[in-house]
Amino acid sequence: MLSNSSTVTNSVGLAVPTREMNAALPGTLANQIYDNKSILNTLNYDSEWKTIPLYSGFEAYVSHQSPSCRKIGKFVEITGAVKNNSEITSESSVSFAKLQSEFRPSINFRTLCQGSESNKWLLTVLSNGEMMIERYGTTSFANIKAGSWFPFHATFITS
């Protein structure tokens, strides 16, 4: 027989099984309820907005566009705008930040973004969290002038 400590009372006064009860009664309805609750907690997880720290040589383009990220369930949203403090040569791939482990994509992620003037750039977020500026230019690669605008907003799935 299970002790009274096998359940806890939830916010509406119902007895809810604890992990100990589930261990004692594997395969029961109580175990399924506990497992489903764990799944729902994972799906409903919300990290709130977190600042993405930038590498030396980069800063927020303007203060109200500071790079930030948020995780809800397994979905991560990244947004912001950065600028480079010095010129970057054409055909370079340059890292400007690294996401914390909980915000990293399951696989490498790429999306095309608008840059300064008519320039486009490829935002690459590697599965190790590295955020990179790549393939900057219009119809061919171009040197990136200091103070260029790199806005981004993307959503991807994480593990």
C-alpha positions as CSV (number, residue, x, y, z in Angstrom):
1,M,0.0,0.0,0.0
2,L,1.2,3.5,-0.8
3,S,1.7,6.1,1.8
4,N,-0.1,9.5,1.8
5,S,3.2,11.0,0.5
6,S,2.5,9.3,-2.9
7,T,0.3,12.2,-3.9
8,V,0.3,16.0,-3.6
9,T,-2.7,18.3,-3.8
10,N,-2.7,20.6,-6.8
11,S,-4.1,24.2,-7.0
12,V,-7.7,23.0,-7.4
13,G,-7.5,20.5,-4.5
14,L,-7.1,17.3,-6.5
15,A,-4.7,14.6,-5.5
16,V,-2.0,14.3,-8.1
17,P,0.4,11.3,-8.2
18,T,4.1,12.0,-7.4
19,R,7.1,10.5,-9.2
20,E,7.5,8.0,-6.3
21,M,4.0,6.7,-6.9
22,N,4.7,6.3,-10.6
23,A,7.9,4.3,-9.8
24,A,5.9,2.0,-7.6
25,L,3.1,1.5,-10.2
26,P,4.7,1.5,-13.6
27,G,2.3,1.3,-16.6
28,T,-0.6,2.7,-14.6
29,L,-2.9,5.5,-15.5
30,A,-1.1,7.6,-12.8
31,N,2.2,7.0,-14.7
32,Q,0.6,8.1,-18.0
33,I,-0.8,11.2,-16.4
34,Y,2.6,12.1,-14.9
35,D,4.3,11.5,-18.3
36,N,1.8,13.6,-20.2
37,K,2.2,16.4,-17.6
38,S,6.0,16.3,-18.2
39,I,5.4,16.5,-22.0
40,L,3.1,19.5,-21.6
41,N,5.5,21.3,-19.3
42,T,8.2,20.9,-22.0
43,L,5.9,22.2,-24.7
44,N,4.7,25.1,-22.5
45,Y,8.2,26.1,-21.4
46,D,8.9,29.8,-21.9
47,S,12.4,31.1,-21.3
48,E,11.3,34.8,-21.6
49,W,13.5,37.1,-23.6
50,K,17.2,36.8,-23.1
51,T,20.0,39.1,-24.4
52,I,22.4,37.5,-26.9
53,P,25.9,38.7,-25.9
54,L,27.9,39.9,-28.9
55,Y,31.6,39.3,-29.7
56,S,34.1,42.1,-29.6
57,G,33.9,44.2,-32.8
58,F,30.0,44.1,-32.9
59,E,27.3,46.0,-31.0
60,A,23.6,46.5,-31.2
61,Y,22.8,48.7,-34.2
62,V,20.5,50.8,-31.9
63,S,19.7,50.2,-28.3
64,H,16.0,49.1,-28.9
65,Q,17.2,46.4,-31.4
66,S,19.6,44.6,-29.1
67,P,19.9,41.0,-30.1
68,S,17.7,38.7,-28.0
69,C,16.3,35.2,-28.1
70,R,13.4,33.4,-26.6
71,K,12.5,29.7,-26.3
72,I,8.9,28.5,-26.1
73,G,8.6,24.7,-26.0
74,K,11.1,23.5,-28.7
75,F,10.8,26.7,-30.8
76,V,13.5,29.4,-30.6
77,E,13.0,33.0,-31.9
78,I,16.0,35.3,-32.4
79,T,15.7,39.0,-33.3
80,G,17.7,42.2,-33.3
81,A,20.1,44.2,-35.4
82,V,23.9,44.4,-35.1
83,K,26.6,46.6,-36.6
84,N,30.3,45.9,-37.2
85,N,32.8,48.3,-35.7
86,S,35.4,47.8,-38.5
87,E,35.4,46.9,-42.2
88,I,35.1,43.2,-43.0
89,T,36.6,41.9,-46.3
90,S,34.5,40.3,-49.0
91,E,33.9,36.6,-49.1
92,S,34.4,36.4,-45.3
93,S,32.3,34.5,-42.9
94,V,32.4,36.3,-39.5
95,S,30.9,35.2,-36.2
96,F,29.2,37.9,-34.2
97,A,27.7,36.0,-31.3
98,K,27.1,32.5,-29.8
99,L,23.7,31.3,-28.4
100,Q,23.6,29.6,-25.0
101,S,23.1,25.8,-25.3
102,E,19.3,25.8,-24.6
103,F,18.8,28.1,-27.6
104,R,20.8,26.3,-30.3
105,P,19.2,24.8,-33.4
106,S,19.1,21.0,-33.8
107,I,20.8,21.4,-37.2
108,N,22.6,24.3,-38.9
109,F,20.1,27.0,-39.8
110,R,20.4,29.6,-42.5
111,T,18.1,32.4,-43.7
112,L,18.5,35.4,-46.1
113,C,18.4,38.8,-44.5
114,Q,18.3,42.4,-45.8
115,G,21.4,44.5,-44.9
116,S,22.5,48.1,-45.5
117,E,21.5,49.7,-48.7
118,S,20.6,47.0,-51.3
119,N,22.9,44.4,-49.7
120,K,21.7,41.0,-48.6
121,W,23.4,38.7,-46.2
122,L,23.1,35.1,-45.0
123,L,22.5,34.6,-41.3
124,T,23.9,31.2,-40.3
125,V,23.3,29.7,-36.9
126,L,25.3,26.6,-36.4
127,S,24.2,23.7,-34.2
128,N,27.0,24.8,-31.7
129,G,25.2,28.2,-31.4
130,E,27.7,30.2,-33.4
131,M,25.9,33.1,-35.2
132,M,27.5,34.2,-38.5
133,I,27.3,36.8,-41.2
134,E,28.0,35.3,-44.6
135,R,27.7,36.0,-48.3
136,Y,27.2,39.8,-48.0
137,G,26.5,41.8,-51.2
138,T,24.1,42.3,-54.0
139,T,25.0,40.3,-57.1
140,S,28.6,39.6,-55.9
141,F,30.3,39.6,-52.6
142,A,31.3,43.1,-51.2
143,N,33.5,44.4,-48.5
144,I,31.3,45.4,-45.5
145,K,31.8,49.0,-44.4
146,A,32.1,49.7,-40.7
147,G,28.7,50.5,-39.1
148,S,26.7,48.4,-41.6
149,W,23.2,47.3,-40.6
150,F,22.5,43.6,-40.0
151,P,18.9,43.1,-38.9
152,F,17.6,39.6,-38.3
153,H,14.4,37.8,-37.1
154,A,14.1,34.1,-37.4
155,T,12.5,31.1,-35.7
156,F,13.8,27.5,-35.6
157,I,13.5,24.2,-33.7
158,T,15.8,23.1,-31.0
159,S,16.4,19.7,-29.4
